[in-house]
Amino acid sequence: MKEINVLVIDPVGLHARPATVAVNAASKFKCDVKVSFKERSVNMKSIMGVMSLGIPTQSEIVISCEGEDEDTAITTIEEILRTQKVIK
C-alpha cells in the first residue's frame, strides 16, 4: 500500500472541480484508491464519496492506493492535485 499525507491549500478546500478531475484520474487505475479526512475514509473513485467529506482549506488528508498499479496511481493523483494548486 502506498500512502501520502497532504495539506489542502485551495481557499475553497477540495471543491467539485478538482475533486472531479481527481476522481476521473483515480477511476483509470485498477487499484483501490481512498481519501481519508477526520477518521473517515471514502473511495476516491466516487465523486459523491469525496464530496461527502466536505474537506475545507488547511486540512490534512491522506490519499492511499493499494493494488496492482498503486505506484503509478498515487504519483498521478498527487501530481494532478498539485498542478491544480489544491494540495501542498
N, C-alpha and C positions, 0 to 999 in steps of 0.2 A: 504494500500500500504506500502511495506517495501522498504527502500532505504538506500544505503551505498555510502559514498564518499571515494574513494581510490586513492592512488598515484601509477602510473605505474613506476616501478623501473628497469624493464628489459632494458639493454643498447640499445636494438633494438626497444623498445617500444612494443606495443601489436601486435606482428607479427603473421604470419599464423599458426604456430604450436600450440601455446597456445590458439589462437583465435578459432581454430577448436575444441580443447578439450572443451573450454567453450561453444561453440555453440552446440556441441553434448550433453553436460550436460543440457543446457537450454532447448533443444528440448524435453527432457524427462518429463518436467513439463507441467501441464495444464494452469498455469497462464501466463499472458503476462510478458515477460522479455525484458527490454530495457537497452541499454547502451547509455549514453549521454556524449558528448565531444564538447566543444566550441559551446554551444547552439544548437547542432544538436543531435537528438535522433533517434536511429535505433533499430529495432527488433534484439535482441541478438540471436534469433534462425536462423538468416540469416548470413552466412559467408560473403557474398558479402556486406551486410549492415555494418557489423562490420569492415571489411577491408576498406570500403569506408571512414571511419572516419580518417584513417591514424594517429592513436594515437602514438605520439613519447614518448620517455622516459621522466620522470619527469613531466608527465601530470596528472592532476587530472581528474578523470572520475566519473560518477555517474551510479551505477547499480541499477535498480529498478524492483520490481516484484509486480504484482497486480493480485489477483485472489485466487482461491481455495487453492493452495498449496504454497503460497508466502513465508511463513516462511522457509519451507524446501528448496525451490529453492534458496533464497538469501544466506542461510547458505552454501549450497552445492557449488554454483558458487564461492563464496568468498573463500572457503576452497581450491577448485581446483586451482584458480589463485594464491593463496598464496603458495600452495605446489609447483607450477611450478616457483616460485620466480618471478612472473610477477608484482604483486602488493605488496604494503606495508600497 
